[in-house]
Amino acid sequence: MNEISQSASKNAIPQSITPSDRPTAQNIATQPFQREELTLKSNYDGLNLGVSLRVPNTPKGIIQLVHGMAEHRERYHDFMDFLARHGYTVIIHDHRGHGASVASKDDYGYFGPYSQSHHGYDVSNPDHSSDPAAGIISDVHQITDYIKQRFPGLPLTLFGHSMGSLVVRCYMQQYDQDINRLIVCGSPSKNIGAGPAITIAKLMKLFRGERHRSKLINHLAFGGYNKLSAKLAKSNNNLDATYDSGPNAWVVSDPAVVAAYDADERDGFTFTLNGFIVLFSLMKRAYNPKGWQMKNPAAPILFIAGADDPCIISHKDFAKAVDFMRARGYTDVTSKLYPKMRHEILNERGKLEVWTDILSWIETH
């Protein structure tokens, strides 16, 4: 029960959109909408989850956003406003260990205990297993249930970015019957190092504790991303690309966005060992060919990413991620890479193109 307190594959995106069709101050939709800030108590362990909601006067659908690693829901508010103006109810929550879904700042990057013996867990519930990723997946499904109960009968699009794209694919293994379509954004490609990384993190946890923040693991996971993004840019003939805005230049090509990201303590923090185990477990589970219940194989799925996004590793690996979902049995899986864009395509200089393409895809699927 939800407790609430008020506060390289084929491309299906229409290519006929011209610059004059892009949203501008003159032609953007203007449906009135309401903003809500809520706190929901997690059914998984009682953690308070920070939630933002946009509700237009006449909603025609629901879009549930699932954010990425080491960021927070407020970074999506402009995108939510855009979607709400076009008639969509939009909801996003802070993942556990992120934003407002923490007991204190010390919990940034800490996902909480994931042992069956933890007090307050209903161990008869299959979600409450020793799977480190169970809590974050359960929270996303709880948000789905909550918003569908508030707005029954409306089609729901699930959107996951970066780490959130791993979460939503794990979600699909059990709950694809509860959504109408899926968008996978900035997807980390399969990494065979996830298994060994879990082992290393667990060994370090024995000696340093689960709340230890390992600079070594963080560097191994992300230290080479600027170089990889630059390599992709060069291979894509994006010869004007620069990476002088700091170690997080791979996130987005706009230095102002990088500067704001760097200045916000809610962004870019180093995960605890507990958090890294969850992250690597999500990677293993999302690319595990076993355990997919496939209750809704007709659900349309769209993969989108920046062509210079190091998380995709390569365009070939990006195509493999797309094909993985087809191999599971999903019958309508398409994709698009955006030239000269990096990891956060929703925040890139050309973000309005991305926003409009997302809207067009939803409205035609």
HUDACOR-V185195 format. One record per backbone hydrogen bond with DSSP energy under -1.0 kcal/mol. CO is the residue of the C=O (numbers start at 1). NH is the residue of the N-H. If there is no record, write none. Layout:
BEGIN
CO:NH  CO:NH
END
This chain:
BEGIN
3:41  5:39  10:335  18:21  19:22  24:28  32:57  34:55  36:53  37:7  38:51  39:5  40:49  42:46  47:42  49:40  50:94  51:38  52:92  53:36  54:90  55:34  61:89  62:157  63:91  64:159  66:161  70:268  72:75  73:76  74:77  76:80  77:81  78:82  79:83  80:84  81:85  83:88  84:87  85:31  87:60  89:63  90:54  91:65  92:52  95:98  97:109  98:101  100:102  101:97  104:107  105:108  107:110  109:272  115:118  118:121  121:123  122:125  125:128  127:129  131:134  133:137  134:138  135:139  136:140  137:141  138:142  139:143  140:144  141:145  142:146  143:147  144:148  145:149  146:150  147:151  151:154  155:62  156:180  156:181  157:64  158:183  159:66  160:185  161:164  162:165  162:166  163:167  164:168  165:169  166:170  167:171  168:172  171:174  171:175  173:293  175:178  176:179  181:158  182:302  183:160  184:304  185:162  191:194  193:197  194:198  195:199  196:200  197:201  198:202  199:203  200:204  201:205  202:206  204:208  205:209  209:212  210:274  212:273  214:218  215:219  216:220  217:221  218:222  219:223  222:225  224:228  225:229  226:230  227:231  228:232  229:233  230:234  231:235  232:236  233:238  234:237  237:239  238:241  246:249  248:251  250:343  251:344  254:258  255:259  256:260  257:261  258:262  259:263  264:267  272:276  273:277  274:278  275:279  276:280  277:281  278:282  279:283  280:284  281:285  282:286  283:287  285:288  296:299  297:331  300:182  301:334  302:184  303:336  304:186  305:338  306:309  309:312  310:313  311:189  312:314  314:318  315:319  316:320  317:321  318:322  319:323  320:324  321:325  322:326  323:327  324:328  325:330  326:329  332:301  334:303  336:305  338:307  338:341  341:308  343:345  344:347  348:351  350:353  350:354  351:355  352:356  353:357  354:358  355:359  356:360  357:361  358:362  359:363
END
